[in-house]
Amino acid sequence: MAGLWIAHVTVTDDEAYGKYAKLAGPAIAAHGGEFLARGGRFVQLEGKERPRNVVARFPSLEKAVECYNSDAYQEALNHARGASERELLVVEIPD
């Protein structure tokens, strides 16, 4: 079963978050992740609205979590900390 990485983000420091994005993309790809949505239009129906929403598909929930815990992604994440407010979760879906 595949894993969807779903992030809801409010960027508070564009420059620092840009460094995160530059490093995060290759780290995600290295773990088999592919972006399905990055930003773009959305309709907030419930909960706290975040202006940036990202969905990436991984081969499995485990690969998505492995990516998050990888050295490469953690290096990228260092730039997002303090530069954004985020929620991130992984959901397992059938292939």
A tleap script that builds the chain and sets N, CA, C and O, in Angstrom:
source leaprc.protein.ff14SB
mol = sequence {
  NMET ALA GLY LEU TRP ILE ALA HIE VAL THR
  VAL THR ASP ASP GLU ALA TYR GLY LYS TYR
  ALA LYS LEU ALA GLY PRO ALA ILE ALA ALA
  HIE GLY GLY GLU PHE LEU ALA ARG GLY GLY
  ARG PHE VAL GLN LEU GLU GLY LYS GLU ARG
  PRO ARG ASN VAL VAL ALA ARG PHE PRO SER
  LEU GLU LYS ALA VAL GLU CYS TYR ASN SER
  ASP ALA TYR GLN GLU ALA LEU ASN HIE ALA
  ARG GLY ALA SER GLU ARG GLU LEU LEU VAL
  VAL GLU ILE PRO CASP
}
set mol.1.N position { 0.832 -1.182 0.000 }
set mol.1.CA position { 0.000 0.000 0.000 }
set mol.1.C position { 0.881 1.252 0.000 }
set mol.1.O position { 1.912 1.297 0.671 }
set mol.2.N position { 0.470 2.249 -0.748 }
set mol.2.CA position { 1.220 3.495 -0.860 }
set mol.2.C position { 0.996 4.367 0.375 }
set mol.2.O position { 0.072 4.140 1.156 }
set mol.3.N position { 1.852 5.353 0.528 }
set mol.3.CA position { 1.712 6.325 1.602 }
set mol.3.C position { 1.643 7.722 1.034 }
set mol.3.O position { 2.448 8.097 0.181 }
set mol.4.N position { 0.680 8.492 1.509 }
set mol.4.CA position { 0.585 9.897 1.129 }
set mol.4.C position { 1.112 10.756 2.258 }
set mol.4.O position { 0.680 10.622 3.403 }
set mol.5.N position { 2.032 11.626 1.942 }
set mol.5.CA position { 2.606 12.594 2.859 }
set mol.5.C position { 1.799 13.868 2.628 }
set mol.5.O position { 1.805 14.415 1.526 }
set mol.6.N position { 1.112 14.337 3.649 }
set mol.6.CA position { 0.236 15.504 3.524 }
set mol.6.C position { 0.724 16.580 4.492 }
set mol.6.O position { 0.765 16.371 5.704 }
set mol.7.N position { 1.086 17.720 3.942 }
set mol.7.CA position { 1.599 18.831 4.749 }
set mol.7.C position { 0.727 20.062 4.543 }
set mol.7.O position { 0.317 20.375 3.425 }
set mol.8.N position { 0.453 20.748 5.640 }
set mol.8.CA position { -0.258 22.024 5.625 }
set mol.8.C position { 0.701 23.044 6.230 }
set mol.8.O position { 1.164 22.865 7.356 }
set mol.9.N position { 1.003 24.118 5.488 }
set mol.9.CA position { 2.114 24.994 5.858 }
set mol.9.C position { 1.737 26.469 5.748 }
set mol.9.O position { 1.076 26.892 4.799 }
set mol.10.N position { 2.168 27.230 6.731 }
set mol.10.CA position { 2.194 28.682 6.655 }
set mol.10.C position { 3.659 29.085 6.725 }
set mol.10.O position { 4.326 28.841 7.731 }
set mol.11.N position { 4.157 29.697 5.666 }
set mol.11.CA position { 5.554 30.129 5.612 }
set mol.11.C position { 5.666 31.493 6.293 }
set mol.11.O position { 4.901 32.411 5.998 }
set mol.12.N position { 6.623 31.611 7.203 }
set mol.12.CA position { 6.843 32.871 7.917 }
set mol.12.C position { 8.174 33.526 7.540 }
set mol.12.O position { 8.403 34.688 7.874 }
set mol.13.N position { 9.046 32.799 6.851 }
set mol.13.CA position { 10.337 33.335 6.389 }
set mol.13.C position { 10.616 32.729 5.013 }
set mol.13.O position { 11.091 31.599 4.901 }
set mol.14.N position { 10.312 33.502 3.970 }
set mol.14.CA position { 10.426 32.984 2.596 }
set mol.14.C position { 11.836 32.532 2.240 }
set mol.14.O position { 12.008 31.500 1.590 }
set mol.15.N position { 12.828 33.276 2.648 }
set mol.15.CA position { 14.209 32.950 2.284 }
set mol.15.C position { 14.641 31.609 2.899 }
set mol.15.O position { 15.158 30.740 2.197 }
set mol.16.N position { 14.430 31.452 4.188 }
set mol.16.CA position { 14.806 30.202 4.861 }
set mol.16.C position { 13.986 29.037 4.334 }
set mol.16.O position { 14.515 27.942 4.147 }
set mol.17.N position { 12.698 29.263 4.094 }
set mol.17.CA position { 11.856 28.174 3.609 }
set mol.17.C position { 12.249 27.777 2.186 }
set mol.17.O position { 12.106 26.616 1.801 }
set mol.18.N position { 12.735 28.725 1.419 }
set mol.18.CA position { 13.234 28.411 0.081 }
set mol.18.C position { 14.410 27.447 0.137 }
set mol.18.O position { 14.534 26.563 -0.710 }
set mol.19.N position { 15.272 27.617 1.133 }
set mol.19.CA position { 16.394 26.683 1.317 }
set mol.19.C position { 15.870 25.295 1.665 }
set mol.19.O position { 16.389 24.290 1.178 }
set mol.20.N position { 14.844 25.241 2.507 }
set mol.20.CA position { 14.211 23.952 2.836 }
set mol.20.C position { 13.698 23.286 1.555 }
set mol.20.O position { 14.001 22.122 1.292 }
set mol.21.N position { 12.929 24.022 0.772 }
set mol.21.CA position { 12.312 23.452 -0.423 }
set mol.21.C position { 13.361 22.925 -1.404 }
set mol.21.O position { 13.172 21.878 -2.024 }
set mol.22.N position { 14.461 23.658 -1.538 }
set mol.22.CA position { 15.529 23.248 -2.461 }
set mol.22.C position { 16.135 21.906 -2.048 }
set mol.22.O position { 16.479 21.093 -2.906 }
set mol.23.N position { 16.268 21.671 -0.748 }
set mol.23.CA position { 16.849 20.418 -0.249 }
set mol.23.C position { 15.814 19.307 -0.078 }
set mol.23.O position { 16.134 18.130 -0.247 }
set mol.24.N position { 14.591 19.671 0.252 }
set mol.24.CA position { 13.566 18.662 0.535 }
set mol.24.C position { 13.168 17.875 -0.713 }
set mol.24.O position { 12.960 16.664 -0.641 }
set mol.25.N position { 13.063 18.553 -1.848 }
set mol.25.CA position { 12.644 17.874 -3.079 }
set mol.25.C position { 13.518 16.672 -3.422 }
set mol.25.O position { 12.991 15.580 -3.635 }
set mol.26.N position { 14.842 16.844 -3.481 }
set mol.26.CA position { 15.708 15.701 -3.770 }
set mol.26.C position { 15.649 14.610 -2.692 }
set mol.26.O position { 15.744 13.425 -3.011 }
set mol.27.N position { 15.494 14.996 -1.429 }
set mol.27.CA position { 15.400 13.997 -0.351 }
set mol.27.C position { 14.140 13.164 -0.512 }
set mol.27.O position { 14.161 11.950 -0.306 }
set mol.28.N position { 13.055 13.808 -0.876 }
set mol.28.CA position { 11.786 13.100 -1.086 }
set mol.28.C position { 11.905 12.174 -2.299 }
set mol.28.O position { 11.496 11.015 -2.233 }
set mol.29.N position { 12.457 12.670 -3.394 }
set mol.29.CA position { 12.624 11.851 -4.600 }
set mol.29.C position { 13.517 10.647 -4.333 }
set mol.29.O position { 13.267 9.566 -4.867 }
set mol.30.N position { 14.550 10.815 -3.520 }
set mol.30.CA position { 15.475 9.717 -3.219 }
set mol.30.C position { 14.795 8.566 -2.486 }
set mol.30.O position { 15.308 7.447 -2.471 }
set mol.31.N position { 13.647 8.837 -1.880 }
set mol.31.CA position { 12.903 7.790 -1.166 }
set mol.31.C position { 11.669 7.341 -1.948 }
set mol.31.O position { 10.752 6.741 -1.387 }
set mol.32.N position { 11.655 7.636 -3.241 }
set mol.32.CA position { 10.564 7.193 -4.095 }
set mol.32.C position { 9.351 8.084 -4.047 }
set mol.32.O position { 8.293 7.716 -4.558 }
set mol.33.N position { 9.483 9.267 -3.436 }
set mol.33.CA position { 8.349 10.182 -3.344 }
set mol.33.C position { 8.178 11.001 -4.606 }
set mol.33.O position { 9.154 11.394 -5.246 }
set mol.34.N position { 6.928 11.255 -4.956 }
set mol.34.CA position { 6.609 12.125 -6.081 }
set mol.34.C position { 5.503 13.073 -5.643 }
set mol.34.O position { 4.557 12.673 -4.965 }
set mol.35.N position { 5.635 14.328 -6.038 }
set mol.35.CA position { 4.652 15.331 -5.643 }
set mol.35.C position { 3.387 15.197 -6.474 }
set mol.35.O position { 3.438 15.098 -7.700 }
set mol.36.N position { 2.253 15.196 -5.789 }
set mol.36.CA position { 0.948 15.225 -6.447 }
set mol.36.C position { 0.371 16.634 -6.406 }
set mol.36.O position { -0.354 17.042 -7.313 }
set mol.37.N position { 0.696 17.373 -5.351 }
set mol.37.CA position { 0.237 18.760 -5.217 }
set mol.37.C position { 1.291 19.537 -4.432 }
set mol.37.O position { 1.822 19.052 -3.434 }
set mol.38.N position { 1.578 20.728 -4.890 }
set mol.38.CA position { 2.505 21.646 -4.201 }
set mol.38.C position { 1.923 23.037 -4.329 }
set mol.38.O position { 2.037 23.680 -5.373 }
set mol.39.N position { 1.305 23.489 -3.269 }
set mol.39.CA position { 0.633 24.779 -3.369 }
set mol.39.C position { -0.630 24.594 -4.195 }
set mol.39.O position { -1.282 23.554 -4.106 }
set mol.40.N position { -0.972 25.562 -4.974 }
set mol.40.CA position { -2.139 25.461 -5.835 }
set mol.40.C position { -3.436 25.827 -5.112 }
set mol.40.O position { -3.449 26.100 -3.912 }
set mol.41.N position { -4.491 25.822 -5.860 }
set mol.41.CA position { -5.801 26.194 -5.327 }
set mol.41.C position { -6.303 25.149 -4.348 }
set mol.41.O position { -6.019 23.959 -4.484 }
set mol.42.N position { -7.052 25.611 -3.362 }
set mol.42.CA position { -7.681 24.712 -2.404 }
set mol.42.C position { -8.902 25.388 -1.816 }
set mol.42.O position { -9.059 26.606 -1.903 }
set mol.43.N position { -9.754 24.593 -1.223 }
set mol.43.CA position { -10.924 25.090 -0.515 }
set mol.43.C position { -10.853 24.541 0.900 }
set mol.43.O position { -10.890 23.325 1.092 }
set mol.44.N position { -10.754 25.405 1.881 }
set mol.44.CA position { -10.697 24.998 3.290 }
set mol.44.C position { -12.125 24.799 3.781 }
set mol.44.O position { -12.906 25.750 3.830 }
set mol.45.N position { -12.464 23.580 4.140 }
set mol.45.CA position { -13.811 23.285 4.602 }
set mol.45.C position { -13.908 23.212 6.113 }
set mol.45.O position { -14.949 23.543 6.683 }
set mol.46.N position { -12.833 22.782 6.776 }
set mol.46.CA position { -12.819 22.684 8.230 }
set mol.46.C position { -11.394 22.924 8.719 }
set mol.46.O position { -10.437 22.796 7.956 }
set mol.47.N position { -11.263 23.271 9.992 }
set mol.47.CA position { -9.960 23.391 10.621 }
set mol.47.C position { -9.212 24.651 10.244 }
set mol.47.O position { -9.740 25.541 9.578 }
set mol.48.N position { -7.963 24.701 10.689 }
set mol.48.CA position { -7.105 25.870 10.481 }
set mol.48.C position { -6.617 25.917 9.042 }
set mol.48.O position { -6.076 24.941 8.523 }
set mol.49.N position { -6.813 27.045 8.417 }
set mol.49.CA position { -6.363 27.210 7.035 }
set mol.49.C position { -4.867 27.498 6.992 }
set mol.49.O position { -4.364 28.329 7.748 }
set mol.50.N position { -4.173 26.815 6.115 }
set mol.50.CA position { -2.768 27.061 5.818 }
set mol.50.C position { -2.685 27.356 4.326 }
set mol.50.O position { -3.281 26.632 3.529 }
set mol.51.N position { -1.965 28.397 3.929 }
set mol.51.CA position { -1.955 28.788 2.516 }
set mol.51.C position { -1.179 27.853 1.593 }
set mol.51.O position { -1.337 27.931 0.374 }
set mol.52.N position { -0.347 26.973 2.141 }
set mol.52.CA position { 0.423 26.048 1.297 }
set mol.52.C position { 0.104 24.620 1.723 }
set mol.52.O position { 0.238 24.258 2.892 }
set mol.53.N position { -0.318 23.824 0.760 }
set mol.53.CA position { -0.662 22.426 1.011 }
set mol.53.C position { 0.109 21.557 0.033 }
set mol.53.O position { 0.131 21.821 -1.169 }
set mol.54.N position { 0.739 20.520 0.560 }
set mol.54.CA position { 1.601 19.664 -0.256 }
set mol.54.C position { 1.192 18.210 -0.041 }
set mol.54.O position { 0.977 17.770 1.088 }
set mol.55.N position { 1.088 17.478 -1.145 }
set mol.55.CA position { 0.813 16.039 -1.090 }
set mol.55.C position { 1.873 15.337 -1.926 }
set mol.55.O position { 2.079 15.671 -3.093 }
set mol.56.N position { 2.544 14.360 -1.317 }
set mol.56.CA position { 3.526 13.544 -2.031 }
set mol.56.C position { 3.158 12.080 -1.831 }
set mol.56.O position { 2.746 11.675 -0.745 }
set mol.57.N position { 3.310 11.304 -2.876 }
set mol.57.CA position { 3.017 9.872 -2.829 }
set mol.57.C position { 4.331 9.106 -2.722 }
set mol.57.O position { 5.281 9.375 -3.458 }
set mol.58.N position { 4.371 8.154 -1.799 }
set mol.58.CA position { 5.532 7.282 -1.607 }
set mol.58.C position { 5.100 5.840 -1.862 }
set mol.58.O position { 3.909 5.533 -1.800 }
set mol.59.N position { 6.053 4.951 -2.148 }
set mol.59.CA position { 5.716 3.546 -2.383 }
set mol.59.C position { 5.008 2.890 -1.189 }
set mol.59.O position { 4.234 1.949 -1.367 }
set mol.60.N position { 5.269 3.380 0.011 }
set mol.60.CA position { 4.630 2.814 1.209 }
set mol.60.C position { 4.646 3.846 2.325 }
set mol.60.O position { 5.382 4.831 2.265 }
set mol.61.N position { 3.839 3.613 3.329 }
set mol.61.CA position { 3.854 4.456 4.524 }
set mol.61.C position { 5.240 4.421 5.150 }
set mol.61.O position { 5.753 5.447 5.597 }
set mol.62.N position { 5.838 3.250 5.182 }
set mol.62.CA position { 7.166 3.096 5.790 }
set mol.62.C position { 8.221 3.910 5.054 }
set mol.62.O position { 9.093 4.505 5.687 }
set mol.63.N position { 8.155 3.944 3.711 }
set mol.63.CA position { 9.127 4.737 2.936 }
set mol.63.C position { 8.947 6.234 3.204 }
set mol.63.O position { 9.922 6.985 3.228 }
set mol.64.N position { 7.706 6.662 3.405 }
set mol.64.CA position { 7.448 8.068 3.714 }
set mol.64.C position { 8.045 8.444 5.067 }
set mol.64.O position { 8.657 9.503 5.207 }
set mol.65.N position { 7.868 7.579 6.056 }
set mol.65.CA position { 8.429 7.836 7.383 }
set mol.65.C position { 9.951 7.754 7.334 }
set mol.65.O position { 10.639 8.545 7.980 }
set mol.66.N position { 10.475 6.797 6.568 }
set mol.66.CA position { 11.926 6.669 6.398 }
set mol.66.C position { 12.503 7.949 5.794 }
set mol.66.O position { 13.570 8.406 6.205 }
set mol.67.N position { 11.806 8.521 4.829 }
set mol.67.CA position { 12.248 9.771 4.222 }
set mol.67.C position { 12.304 10.872 5.273 }
set mol.67.O position { 13.298 11.591 5.371 }
set mol.68.N position { 11.247 11.004 6.051 }
set mol.68.CA position { 11.202 12.048 7.076 }
set mol.68.C position { 12.378 11.928 8.039 }
set mol.68.O position { 12.964 12.937 8.432 }
set mol.69.N position { 12.723 10.712 8.417 }
set mol.69.CA position { 13.795 10.479 9.384 }
set mol.69.C position { 15.191 10.468 8.773 }
set mol.69.O position { 16.181 10.368 9.499 }
set mol.70.N position { 15.283 10.568 7.454 }
set mol.70.CA position { 16.586 10.503 6.789 }
set mol.70.C position { 17.427 11.740 7.103 }
set mol.70.O position { 16.900 12.813 7.397 }
set mol.71.N position { 18.739 11.562 7.032 }
set mol.71.CA position { 19.660 12.678 7.253 }
set mol.71.C position { 19.404 13.812 6.265 }
set mol.71.O position { 19.435 14.984 6.639 }
set mol.72.N position { 19.151 13.463 5.003 }
set mol.72.CA position { 18.958 14.484 3.972 }
set mol.72.C position { 17.711 15.321 4.254 }
set mol.72.O position { 17.740 16.545 4.126 }
set mol.73.N position { 16.622 14.664 4.637 }
set mol.73.CA position { 15.403 15.430 4.912 }
set mol.73.C position { 15.536 16.233 6.203 }
set mol.73.O position { 15.055 17.364 6.279 }
set mol.74.N position { 16.171 15.671 7.201 }
set mol.74.CA position { 16.357 16.400 8.459 }
set mol.74.C position { 17.222 17.640 8.246 }
set mol.74.O position { 16.998 18.669 8.884 }
set mol.75.N position { 18.204 17.549 7.356 }
set mol.75.CA position { 19.010 18.719 7.010 }
set mol.75.C position { 18.122 19.801 6.393 }
set mol.75.O position { 18.228 20.978 6.738 }
set mol.76.N position { 17.246 19.386 5.476 }
set mol.76.CA position { 16.314 20.335 4.869 }
set mol.76.C position { 15.384 20.926 5.921 }
set mol.76.O position { 15.141 22.133 5.941 }
set mol.77.N position { 14.874 20.078 6.782 }
set mol.77.CA position { 13.911 20.496 7.794 }
set mol.77.C position { 14.488 21.543 8.745 }
set mol.77.O position { 13.747 22.366 9.283 }
set mol.78.N position { 15.792 21.516 8.954 }
set mol.78.CA position { 16.425 22.533 9.793 }
set mol.78.C position { 16.143 23.947 9.285 }
set mol.78.O position { 16.089 24.888 10.078 }
set mol.79.N position { 15.961 24.104 7.975 }
set mol.79.CA position { 15.664 25.416 7.398 }
set mol.79.C position { 14.191 25.789 7.563 }
set mol.79.O position { 13.855 26.973 7.591 }
set mol.80.N position { 13.316 24.800 7.672 }
set mol.80.CA position { 11.884 25.067 7.819 }
set mol.80.C position { 11.510 25.404 9.257 }
set mol.80.O position { 10.562 26.149 9.505 }
set mol.81.N position { 12.268 24.846 10.203 }
set mol.81.CA position { 11.987 25.140 11.614 }
set mol.81.C position { 12.240 26.620 11.860 }
set mol.81.O position { 13.297 27.142 11.504 }
set mol.82.N position { 11.292 27.281 12.457 }
set mol.82.CA position { 11.427 28.717 12.689 }
set mol.82.C position { 11.075 29.559 11.476 }
set mol.82.O position { 10.987 30.783 11.575 }
set mol.83.N position { 10.873 28.916 10.330 }
set mol.83.CA position { 10.521 29.630 9.102 }
set mol.83.C position { 9.113 29.284 8.633 }
set mol.83.O position { 8.660 29.752 7.589 }
set mol.84.N position { 8.421 28.447 9.429 }
set mol.84.CA position { 7.083 28.023 9.030 }
set mol.84.C position { 6.333 27.440 10.225 }
set mol.84.O position { 6.919 27.044 11.233 }
set mol.85.N position { 5.026 27.407 10.068 }
set mol.85.CA position { 4.155 26.652 10.968 }
set mol.85.C position { 3.602 25.529 10.109 }
set mol.85.O position { 3.071 25.780 9.027 }
set mol.86.N position { 3.723 24.278 10.585 }
set mol.86.CA position { 3.390 23.135 9.731 }
set mol.86.C position { 2.700 22.026 10.496 }
set mol.86.O position { 2.897 21.847 11.698 }
set mol.87.N position { 1.909 21.309 9.781 }
set mol.87.CA position { 1.413 20.009 10.216 }
set mol.87.C position { 1.778 19.034 9.097 }
set mol.87.O position { 1.653 19.358 7.916 }
set mol.88.N position { 2.224 17.854 9.474 }
set mol.88.CA position { 2.614 16.844 8.491 }
set mol.88.C position { 2.136 15.492 8.985 }
set mol.88.O position { 2.346 15.134 10.144 }
set mol.89.N position { 1.496 14.746 8.108 }
set mol.89.CA position { 1.074 13.398 8.462 }
set mol.89.C position { 1.232 12.499 7.247 }
set mol.89.O position { 1.335 12.966 6.113 }
set mol.90.N position { 1.249 11.199 7.511 }
set mol.90.CA position { 1.320 10.209 6.442 }
set mol.90.C position { 0.077 9.321 6.550 }
set mol.90.O position { -0.262 8.842 7.632 }
set mol.91.N position { -0.587 9.112 5.433 }
set mol.91.CA position { -1.790 8.284 5.372 }
set mol.91.C position { -1.530 7.134 4.412 }
set mol.91.O position { -1.047 7.343 3.299 }
set mol.92.N position { -1.846 5.935 4.838 }
set mol.92.CA position { -1.709 4.755 3.973 }
set mol.92.C position { -2.927 4.648 3.077 }
set mol.92.O position { -4.062 4.800 3.528 }
set mol.93.N position { -2.678 4.384 1.791 }
set mol.93.CA position { -3.777 4.230 0.828 }
set mol.93.C position { -3.535 2.991 -0.027 }
set mol.93.O position { -2.390 2.575 -0.206 }
set mol.94.N position { -4.592 2.407 -0.549 }
set mol.94.CA position { -4.406 1.258 -1.451 }
set mol.94.C position { -3.729 1.710 -2.745 }
set mol.94.O position { -3.919 2.841 -3.192 }
set mol.95.N position { -2.941 0.819 -3.337 }
set mol.95.CA position { -2.295 1.122 -4.616 }
set mol.95.C position { -3.322 1.179 -5.724 }
set mol.95.O position { -2.971 1.423 -6.879 }
savepdb mol mol.pdb
quit
